[in-house]
Amino acid sequence: MAALIAIRPALEADVEAIHAALLQLGDALGQRKKITGTAEDLRRAGFGPEPAFHGLIAEAEGVLAGLALFFPIFSTWLGRGGVFVQDLYVAGEFRGRGVGEALVRAVAAWSAERGGAYLRLSVDVTNLRAQTFYERVGITYREDEREHGAYGDAFQNLLRANKQERP
């Protein structure tokens, strides 16, 4: 008999488990070395007076089965809010049991309850299993957009350039 999956908001008490899940996700993608954030960083950013992200936890009989970390976004073109899923994790023993789909649906509902009209995410180009999953649940790849980012030195260079331009 399959364990019943319950989804609830992430709590500050979940921070260590959230961080461990993110490390496992990094391991699965062969990118753990890119994860420099700590459990304390997550606690400070996600559970203070102005949380930078929200989370939903999927549990089966008290065991973490998966999680989704996300934050509100806004589309000026749509004139509506939405949500960006930063991380979606399903523990190995719970894959293929509907946990990921339940989490994505719960995030969409969270957004809709707050007036949101869309959900976005990005997926590692090597993670074909995740890409197939997202397509199956209706989250399609958009070829008309390309995500860019400034991290590390590139971000610092933007800051330095901004400081130099100020009078």
C-alpha positions, 0 to 999 in steps of 0.5 A: 500500500502506498503511503499517503502524501501530505503537502504543507508549508515549509517551516523554519524547523525544516531548514536542515532537511531542506538544505540536505535535500538541495545537496542531494539535488546537487549530487544528482545533477553532478553540481554539488560544488555549485551549492555554496548556500548554507542551512543558516542562509536558508533560515535567514532568507526564507523565514524572517520578516520578509521571506525571499522564498516560500516552500512547500514540503511533501511528506509521507508518514512524517518523512520528507518525500519532496519539496518545492522552493519558489518565489512570487514574480510579476509579468509586465507583459501579462500585467499579472503576478506568478511564481518562479519555482527555484527548486523542485526535489523528490526523494529517490524512493518517492519518484514516480509516485506523483509527489513532483506533480502534487508539489507543482500543482500546490505551487500553482494553487499557492500562486492563484490564491494570491492572484497569480496567473502563471508558473515559471522555472528553469531546468538543467539542460542535462536533466532529461528526466525533469524535462520530460516530467515538466512537459508531461504535466504541461510546463512547456519549454519556450524557445522564444526566451533565453535566460541570462544571469550575472553571478560571481565576478560578473555580478561584482563587475556590474556593482563596480561599474555602477559605483564608478558611474555615480557622481 
